[in-house]
Structure formats: structure tokens, C-alpha cells
Amino acid sequence: MSSRTGRLLRGTIGAVFVIGLVELAVRTGIVGGSALPPPSEVIGEAAALLTEADFVAAVAVTLGAWLLGMAIAVVFGVVAGALIGGSARIELLTRGPIELIRPLPAVALAPLLLGLYGRGIWSRALAVAFAAVWPILFNTSYGVSTLDSTRLDTARSFGLRGLEIWRRVRLPALAPFAFTGLRLAAAIGLIVAVSVEFLLPGSGVGGYVAELSTGVGNLSTVYGAIVIVGLVGVALNAALVAVDNRLFPWRVT
């Protein structure tokens, strides 16, 4: 059995064990009450949601906003990170504004974005981009700034200049760092996409859950929707890990 299969098996056993404990605790009345339905009911509702066209459409809306926001974050984060990491002067000029803007929670920008772009995809995508850009930017900047000067000197000795150095030396060096930032940003972006949708009833998974939570007896369905969002996040991360391992096999552990 490979180490990766072993980790997956142990993780699955651990998850089943925890679910079983929660099920037992809820069924026996130790915890929960009306606020925490049994996991078996939640799993059943999650399975039922996957057959509902409205919910599947809501998931597609959320993923569309997430994908657009991530694309914006990748373009801006990689370009800005490369410029900041490659120039001490630019890093000094941008340090203050970045440290001022970065702590702002993306969800807090939702009212402003709603006023500017309405309830369309752009308001949610820009919130995702704002939250997701920072891991990409900082990882890219670090990858460029830590590039071995010997590699640059060697490239120059072979006559490479300007864009050729960027294409042949800097970009290959920063790519693994930028992709690590992308993996971190993907989960953040999905959380923000769903969170912003809570302010937009009827829009995406967040709006779907917000509408369900106002009804009576829908708690298991609400938790089921949350479980599906979590599984989507796990699937996205697994896909990015697979791509990472394929593109940068020397980093596989």
C-alpha cells in the first residue's frame, strides 16, 4: 500500500469514526437537540439535494463566480507579485498600501460591490478576487525575490536580456510558488463566494441556503447543502494537488 493510499484510508476511517460518534451523541440526546440533526439525516438530505435541478444550478452559479474571481486573482497576483518581488523599489512603494488594504475582509466589501455591480456575477467574483489575490501575490513575490542570483548571472552570460530572462529564468522559478498560492487561495475564494451570496437571496449556494434557513424543518437540508459545499472544496483542492504534482513532480512528498 502506497503512503498516499494509506493517508487516504486513515483519513476516511477517521471521518467515519467522528460521524459515528456525533450520530450516537445526537441520537442519545447527549448533544444537539433541535439545533443539530443526526449526521445520517444530513447525509440523506445532501444526497437528495444532488438530484434537485435548482440546487445544482445554484452550485454552478457559485462555481462560475468563484472561477471568474480566481482568474482575476491569478492574473493580478502573479503580475503584481512578480513586479514586487523583482524590484526592491516597487516593494518599498507598495508595502504601505498593501498592508493597509490586505486586512479588510472581502465580505465587508459586499455592500460596495453590490452598489456598483448589482447582484450579477461581477460583485461576487470581485469579492472572491480580493480575498484570493493575497496568497498568490505574496507567494509569487517570494519566489521571485529568492531567485538565486547565480542563475540570473548565468543567463546574462549567455546573452539573455529583459523579457528573455523573465521567460526562461524568472517564470519557471516563480511558477511553483504561484501555484502554491493558488491552492491556498482556492479554498479562501470558495468560502468568500458562498459568504457573499448569503447577502443575495436566490443567488448561488449561499442564497439557496439563506432561503432554506428561513423555513421550518429545513435544518437537515441546510446542513446537507453545507456538506456538499465542503465536498466541492475538497474536490477542488484534490484536483489542484494532482495538477501541482504533475507540473512540479520534484515537490511531491
LUMNUDO-43758 format. One record per residue (C-alpha): x negated, y negated, z. Coordinates in steps of 0.001 Angstrom, whole numbers, padded with zeros to 6 digits. Last residue first. Layout:
BEGIN
<pt><px>X</px><py>Y</py><pz>Z</pz></pt>
...
! end
This chain:
BEGIN
<pt><px>-006087</px><py>-014123</py><pz>-000865</pz></pt>
<pt><px>-005781</px><py>-015539</py><pz>-004365</pz></pt>
<pt><px>-007889</px><py>-018693</py><pz>-004850</pz></pt>
<pt><px>-010062</px><py>-017260</py><pz>-007636</pz></pt>
<pt><px>-006883</px><py>-016449</py><pz>-009569</pz></pt>
<pt><px>-006121</px><py>-020121</py><pz>-010312</pz></pt>
<pt><px>-003556</px><py>-020115</py><pz>-013116</pz></pt>
<pt><px>-002015</px><py>-016719</py><pz>-012361</pz></pt>
<pt><px>-002143</px><py>-017032</py><pz>-008588</pz></pt>
<pt><px>-000621</px><py>-020512</py><pz>-008777</pz></pt>
<pt><px>002105</px><py>-019290</py><pz>-011139</pz></pt>
<pt><px>002989</px><py>-016493</py><pz>-008711</pz></pt>
<pt><px>002925</px><py>-018909</py><pz>-005767</pz></pt>
<pt><px>005200</px><py>-021282</py><pz>-007698</pz></pt>
<pt><px>007688</px><py>-018483</py><pz>-008350</pz></pt>
<pt><px>007617</px><py>-017410</py><pz>-004704</pz></pt>
<pt><px>008214</px><py>-021015</py><pz>-003619</pz></pt>
<pt><px>011197</px><py>-021339</py><pz>-005938</pz></pt>
<pt><px>012632</px><py>-018033</py><pz>-004715</pz></pt>
<pt><px>012239</px><py>-019022</py><pz>-001059</pz></pt>
<pt><px>013932</px><py>-022362</py><pz>-001730</pz></pt>
<pt><px>016798</px><py>-020632</py><pz>-003519</pz></pt>
<pt><px>017089</px><py>-018286</py><pz>-000539</pz></pt>
<pt><px>017389</px><py>-021271</py><pz>001794</pz></pt>
<pt><px>020068</px><py>-022823</py><pz>-000403</pz></pt>
<pt><px>021908</px><py>-019497</py><pz>-000333</pz></pt>
<pt><px>021738</px><py>-019393</py><pz>003463</pz></pt>
<pt><px>023134</px><py>-022931</py><pz>003660</pz></pt>
<pt><px>026063</px><py>-021919</py><pz>001459</pz></pt>
<pt><px>026746</px><py>-018952</py><pz>003740</pz></pt>
<pt><px>026575</px><py>-021199</py><pz>006797</pz></pt>
<pt><px>029277</px><py>-023395</py><pz>005293</pz></pt>
<pt><px>031308</px><py>-020328</py><pz>004306</pz></pt>
<pt><px>031129</px><py>-018977</py><pz>007852</pz></pt>
<pt><px>032264</px><py>-022355</py><pz>009182</pz></pt>
<pt><px>035245</px><py>-022665</py><pz>006857</pz></pt>
<pt><px>037948</px><py>-021945</py><pz>009424</pz></pt>
<pt><px>039332</px><py>-025477</py><pz>009350</pz></pt>
<pt><px>038153</px><py>-027900</py><pz>006689</pz></pt>
<pt><px>035828</px><py>-030883</py><pz>006948</pz></pt>
<pt><px>032752</px><py>-028651</py><pz>006754</pz></pt>
<pt><px>033782</px><py>-027402</py><pz>003316</pz></pt>
<pt><px>033667</px><py>-030906</py><pz>001831</pz></pt>
<pt><px>030190</px><py>-031533</py><pz>003210</pz></pt>
<pt><px>029043</px><py>-028102</py><pz>001990</pz></pt>
<pt><px>030090</px><py>-028904</py><pz>-001587</pz></pt>
<pt><px>028548</px><py>-032373</py><pz>-001367</pz></pt>
<pt><px>025245</px><py>-030867</py><pz>-000252</pz></pt>
<pt><px>025434</px><py>-028152</py><pz>-002908</pz></pt>
<pt><px>025847</px><py>-030645</py><pz>-005722</pz></pt>
<pt><px>028196</px><py>-033628</py><pz>-005864</pz></pt>
<pt><px>031727</px><py>-033340</py><pz>-004500</pz></pt>
<pt><px>031069</px><py>-035580</py><pz>-001539</pz></pt>
<pt><px>028040</px><py>-037810</py><pz>-002207</pz></pt>
<pt><px>026423</px><py>-038686</py><pz>001138</pz></pt>
<pt><px>025821</px><py>-034998</py><pz>001824</pz></pt>
<pt><px>024161</px><py>-035004</py><pz>-001591</pz></pt>
<pt><px>021226</px><py>-036922</py><pz>-000145</pz></pt>
<pt><px>020489</px><py>-034019</py><pz>002196</pz></pt>
<pt><px>020657</px><py>-031410</py><pz>-000578</pz></pt>
<pt><px>018139</px><py>-033235</py><pz>-002773</pz></pt>
<pt><px>015982</px><py>-034114</py><pz>000246</pz></pt>
<pt><px>015636</px><py>-030479</py><pz>001292</pz></pt>
<pt><px>014880</px><py>-029440</py><pz>-002291</pz></pt>
<pt><px>012209</px><py>-032127</py><pz>-002626</pz></pt>
<pt><px>010474</px><py>-031110</py><pz>000584</pz></pt>
<pt><px>010384</px><py>-027490</py><pz>-000573</pz></pt>
<pt><px>008877</px><py>-028441</py><pz>-003936</pz></pt>
<pt><px>006421</px><py>-030939</py><pz>-002436</pz></pt>
<pt><px>004299</px><py>-028319</py><pz>-000702</pz></pt>
<pt><px>004010</px><py>-026236</py><pz>-003864</pz></pt>
<pt><px>003320</px><py>-029348</py><pz>-005941</pz></pt>
<pt><px>000562</px><py>-030439</py><pz>-003565</pz></pt>
<pt><px>-001090</px><py>-027055</py><pz>-004011</pz></pt>
<pt><px>-000739</px><py>-027578</py><pz>-007751</pz></pt>
<pt><px>-002498</px><py>-030936</py><pz>-007518</pz></pt>
<pt><px>-005374</px><py>-029353</py><pz>-005603</pz></pt>
<pt><px>-005768</px><py>-026567</py><pz>-008157</pz></pt>
<pt><px>-005646</px><py>-029094</py><pz>-011056</pz></pt>
<pt><px>-008172</px><py>-031579</py><pz>-009609</pz></pt>
<pt><px>-011299</px><py>-029799</py><pz>-010846</pz></pt>
<pt><px>-009924</px><py>-028865</py><pz>-014270</pz></pt>
<pt><px>-008811</px><py>-032500</py><pz>-014713</pz></pt>
<pt><px>-012131</px><py>-034012</py><pz>-013594</pz></pt>
<pt><px>-014524</px><py>-032035</py><pz>-015768</pz></pt>
<pt><px>-013426</px><py>-031434</py><pz>-019367</pz></pt>
<pt><px>-010542</px><py>-033860</py><pz>-019798</pz></pt>
<pt><px>-011741</px><py>-036572</py><pz>-017434</pz></pt>
<pt><px>-015307</px><py>-036353</py><pz>-018680</pz></pt>
<pt><px>-014043</px><py>-036532</py><pz>-022274</pz></pt>
<pt><px>-011903</px><py>-039534</py><pz>-021388</pz></pt>
<pt><px>-014924</px><py>-041613</py><pz>-020414</pz></pt>
<pt><px>-018216</px><py>-040100</py><pz>-021559</pz></pt>
<pt><px>-019730</px><py>-036724</py><pz>-022347</pz></pt>
<pt><px>-023235</px><py>-036795</py><pz>-023786</pz></pt>
<pt><px>-024553</px><py>-033542</py><pz>-022388</pz></pt>
<pt><px>-026397</px><py>-035457</py><pz>-019659</pz></pt>
<pt><px>-023079</px><py>-037073</py><pz>-018791</pz></pt>
<pt><px>-021528</px><py>-033676</py><pz>-018118</pz></pt>
<pt><px>-024481</px><py>-032681</py><pz>-015941</pz></pt>
<pt><px>-024192</px><py>-035905</py><pz>-013952</pz></pt>
<pt><px>-020481</px><py>-035286</py><pz>-013425</pz></pt>
<pt><px>-021086</px><py>-031720</py><pz>-012284</pz></pt>
<pt><px>-023835</px><py>-032881</py><pz>-009953</pz></pt>
<pt><px>-021452</px><py>-035433</py><pz>-008437</pz></pt>
<pt><px>-019427</px><py>-032580</py><pz>-006951</pz></pt>
<pt><px>-015739</px><py>-033500</py><pz>-007030</pz></pt>
<pt><px>-014555</px><py>-034388</py><pz>-003532</pz></pt>
<pt><px>-012813</px><py>-037614</py><pz>-004594</pz></pt>
<pt><px>-010948</px><py>-035946</py><pz>-007460</pz></pt>
<pt><px>-009508</px><py>-033089</py><pz>-005409</pz></pt>
<pt><px>-008671</px><py>-035407</py><pz>-002519</pz></pt>
<pt><px>-006755</px><py>-037764</py><pz>-004791</pz></pt>
<pt><px>-004840</px><py>-034853</py><pz>-006271</pz></pt>
<pt><px>-003944</px><py>-033547</py><pz>-002824</pz></pt>
<pt><px>-002857</px><py>-037007</py><pz>-001681</pz></pt>
<pt><px>-000714</px><py>-037716</py><pz>-004744</pz></pt>
<pt><px>000934</px><py>-034301</py><pz>-004869</pz></pt>
<pt><px>001733</px><py>-034279</py><pz>-001155</pz></pt>
<pt><px>003076</px><py>-037850</py><pz>-001460</pz></pt>
<pt><px>005252</px><py>-037523</py><pz>-004563</pz></pt>
<pt><px>007868</px><py>-035209</py><pz>-003094</pz></pt>
<pt><px>009789</px><py>-037642</py><pz>-000893</pz></pt>
<pt><px>009979</px><py>-040459</py><pz>-003438</pz></pt>
<pt><px>010671</px><py>-038041</py><pz>-006292</pz></pt>
<pt><px>013558</px><py>-036397</py><pz>-004434</pz></pt>
<pt><px>015124</px><py>-039794</py><pz>-003732</pz></pt>
<pt><px>014581</px><py>-040687</py><pz>-007393</pz></pt>
<pt><px>016348</px><py>-037499</py><pz>-008496</pz></pt>
<pt><px>019335</px><py>-038123</py><pz>-006233</pz></pt>
<pt><px>019999</px><py>-041648</py><pz>-007494</pz></pt>
<pt><px>019180</px><py>-040598</py><pz>-011052</pz></pt>
<pt><px>021674</px><py>-037729</py><pz>-011187</pz></pt>
<pt><px>024727</px><py>-039916</py><pz>-011010</pz></pt>
<pt><px>026477</px><py>-041198</py><pz>-007911</pz></pt>
<pt><px>025742</px><py>-044857</py><pz>-008600</pz></pt>
<pt><px>022366</px><py>-045970</py><pz>-009948</pz></pt>
<pt><px>021524</px><py>-049195</py><pz>-008123</pz></pt>
<pt><px>023975</px><py>-049086</py><pz>-005222</pz></pt>
<pt><px>023485</px><py>-045363</py><pz>-004800</pz></pt>
<pt><px>019725</px><py>-045873</py><pz>-004799</pz></pt>
<pt><px>019988</px><py>-048467</py><pz>-002038</pz></pt>
<pt><px>022344</px><py>-046288</py><pz>000020</pz></pt>
<pt><px>020049</px><py>-043253</py><pz>-000494</pz></pt>
<pt><px>016856</px><py>-044971</py><pz>000624</pz></pt>
<pt><px>017288</px><py>-043689</py><pz>004181</pz></pt>
<pt><px>017329</px><py>-040152</py><pz>002764</pz></pt>
<pt><px>013779</px><py>-040664</py><pz>001489</pz></pt>
<pt><px>012474</px><py>-041324</py><pz>004982</pz></pt>
<pt><px>010016</px><py>-044259</py><pz>005001</pz></pt>
<pt><px>006645</px><py>-043099</py><pz>006346</pz></pt>
<pt><px>004970</px><py>-043446</py><pz>002905</pz></pt>
<pt><px>005791</px><py>-047103</py><pz>002259</pz></pt>
<pt><px>003461</px><py>-048888</py><pz>004678</pz></pt>
<pt><px>000630</px><py>-046357</py><pz>004461</pz></pt>
<pt><px>000846</px><py>-046562</py><pz>000673</pz></pt>
<pt><px>000853</px><py>-050372</py><pz>000641</pz></pt>
<pt><px>-002234</px><py>-050506</py><pz>002886</pz></pt>
<pt><px>-004301</px><py>-047848</py><pz>001121</pz></pt>
<pt><px>-003659</px><py>-049159</py><pz>-002388</pz></pt>
<pt><px>-006420</px><py>-051763</py><pz>-002623</pz></pt>
<pt><px>-009015</px><py>-049620</py><pz>-000831</pz></pt>
<pt><px>-008273</px><py>-046571</py><pz>-002969</pz></pt>
<pt><px>-008440</px><py>-048706</py><pz>-006117</pz></pt>
<pt><px>-011893</px><py>-049950</py><pz>-005109</pz></pt>
<pt><px>-013127</px><py>-046485</py><pz>-004146</pz></pt>
<pt><px>-012212</px><py>-045241</py><pz>-007616</pz></pt>
<pt><px>-011716</px><py>-041645</py><pz>-008728</pz></pt>
<pt><px>-009483</px><py>-040555</py><pz>-005875</pz></pt>
<pt><px>-007127</px><py>-043484</py><pz>-006356</pz></pt>
<pt><px>-006948</px><py>-043078</py><pz>-010135</pz></pt>
<pt><px>-006477</px><py>-039312</py><pz>-009945</pz></pt>
<pt><px>-003855</px><py>-039654</py><pz>-007217</pz></pt>
<pt><px>-001932</px><py>-042250</py><pz>-009214</pz></pt>
<pt><px>-001868</px><py>-040070</py><pz>-012337</pz></pt>
<pt><px>-001155</px><py>-036826</py><pz>-010467</pz></pt>
<pt><px>001490</px><py>-038314</py><pz>-008183</pz></pt>
<pt><px>003276</px><py>-040299</py><pz>-010898</pz></pt>
<pt><px>003600</px><py>-037394</py><pz>-013314</pz></pt>
<pt><px>004265</px><py>-034790</py><pz>-010624</pz></pt>
<pt><px>006768</px><py>-036943</py><pz>-008725</pz></pt>
<pt><px>008761</px><py>-037741</py><pz>-011870</pz></pt>
<pt><px>008915</px><py>-034053</py><pz>-012798</pz></pt>
<pt><px>009881</px><py>-033183</py><pz>-009225</pz></pt>
<pt><px>012769</px><py>-035651</py><pz>-009317</pz></pt>
<pt><px>014043</px><py>-034232</py><pz>-012603</pz></pt>
<pt><px>013826</px><py>-030672</py><pz>-011278</pz></pt>
<pt><px>015525</px><py>-031525</py><pz>-007981</pz></pt>
<pt><px>018355</px><py>-033381</py><pz>-009718</pz></pt>
<pt><px>018923</px><py>-030397</py><pz>-012010</pz></pt>
<pt><px>018579</px><py>-027964</py><pz>-009108</pz></pt>
<pt><px>021331</px><py>-029775</py><pz>-007227</pz></pt>
<pt><px>023653</px><py>-029830</py><pz>-010235</pz></pt>
<pt><px>022990</px><py>-026133</py><pz>-010917</pz></pt>
<pt><px>023795</px><py>-025277</py><pz>-007300</pz></pt>
<pt><px>027065</px><py>-027205</py><pz>-007612</pz></pt>
<pt><px>027920</px><py>-025280</py><pz>-010795</pz></pt>
<pt><px>027328</px><py>-022007</py><pz>-008937</pz></pt>
<pt><px>029623</px><py>-023289</py><pz>-006185</pz></pt>
<pt><px>032406</px><py>-024218</py><pz>-008583</pz></pt>
<pt><px>032101</px><py>-020940</py><pz>-010514</pz></pt>
<pt><px>032601</px><py>-018819</py><pz>-007417</pz></pt>
<pt><px>030935</px><py>-015387</py><pz>-007606</pz></pt>
<pt><px>027830</px><py>-016482</py><pz>-005695</pz></pt>
<pt><px>030107</px><py>-017860</py><pz>-002999</pz></pt>
<pt><px>031373</px><py>-014353</py><pz>-002221</pz></pt>
<pt><px>027849</px><py>-013123</py><pz>-001488</pz></pt>
<pt><px>027286</px><py>-016062</py><pz>000848</pz></pt>
<pt><px>030613</px><py>-015364</py><pz>002555</pz></pt>
<pt><px>029571</px><py>-011762</py><pz>003205</pz></pt>
<pt><px>026177</px><py>-012873</py><pz>004507</pz></pt>
<pt><px>027864</px><py>-015339</py><pz>006867</pz></pt>
<pt><px>030282</px><py>-012682</py><pz>008094</pz></pt>
<pt><px>027418</px><py>-010271</py><pz>008825</pz></pt>
<pt><px>025493</px><py>-013104</py><pz>010506</pz></pt>
<pt><px>028243</px><py>-013426</py><pz>013135</pz></pt>
<pt><px>029810</px><py>-016897</py><pz>013305</pz></pt>
<pt><px>028147</px><py>-019591</py><pz>015426</pz></pt>
<pt><px>030205</px><py>-022605</py><pz>016514</pz></pt>
<pt><px>033290</px><py>-020633</py><pz>017586</pz></pt>
<pt><px>031391</px><py>-018787</py><pz>020302</pz></pt>
<pt><px>027687</px><py>-018637</py><pz>019776</pz></pt>
<pt><px>025656</px><py>-016877</py><pz>022378</pz></pt>
<pt><px>026057</px><py>-013965</py><pz>024801</pz></pt>
<pt><px>029537</px><py>-013223</py><pz>023456</pz></pt>
<pt><px>028867</px><py>-009554</py><pz>022702</pz></pt>
<pt><px>029438</px><py>-010032</py><pz>018971</pz></pt>
<pt><px>027285</px><py>-013164</py><pz>018899</pz></pt>
<pt><px>024319</px><py>-011585</py><pz>020705</pz></pt>
<pt><px>024522</px><py>-008387</py><pz>018654</pz></pt>
<pt><px>024616</px><py>-010277</py><pz>015361</pz></pt>
<pt><px>021748</px><py>-012505</py><pz>016507</pz></pt>
<pt><px>019656</px><py>-009445</py><pz>017395</pz></pt>
<pt><px>020448</px><py>-007768</py><pz>014077</pz></pt>
<pt><px>019511</px><py>-010886</py><pz>012127</pz></pt>
<pt><px>016197</px><py>-011027</py><pz>014019</pz></pt>
<pt><px>015444</px><py>-007362</py><pz>013244</pz></pt>
<pt><px>016390</px><py>-007723</py><pz>009579</pz></pt>
<pt><px>014074</px><py>-010733</py><pz>009256</pz></pt>
<pt><px>011198</px><py>-008908</py><pz>010964</pz></pt>
<pt><px>011628</px><py>-005843</py><pz>008757</pz></pt>
<pt><px>011605</px><py>-008039</py><pz>005658</pz></pt>
<pt><px>008497</px><py>-009899</py><pz>006793</pz></pt>
<pt><px>006705</px><py>-006645</py><pz>007571</pz></pt>
<pt><px>007573</px><py>-005274</py><pz>004131</pz></pt>
<pt><px>006457</px><py>-008438</py><pz>002358</pz></pt>
<pt><px>003180</px><py>-008502</py><pz>004284</pz></pt>
<pt><px>002567</px><py>-004846</py><pz>003440</pz></pt>
<pt><px>003338</px><py>-005418</py><pz>-000220</pz></pt>
<pt><px>000789</px><py>-008252</py><pz>-000302</pz></pt>
<pt><px>-001808</px><py>-006156</py><pz>001540</pz></pt>
<pt><px>-001424</px><py>-003381</py><pz>-001016</pz></pt>
<pt><px>000000</px><py>000000</py><pz>000000</pz></pt>
! end
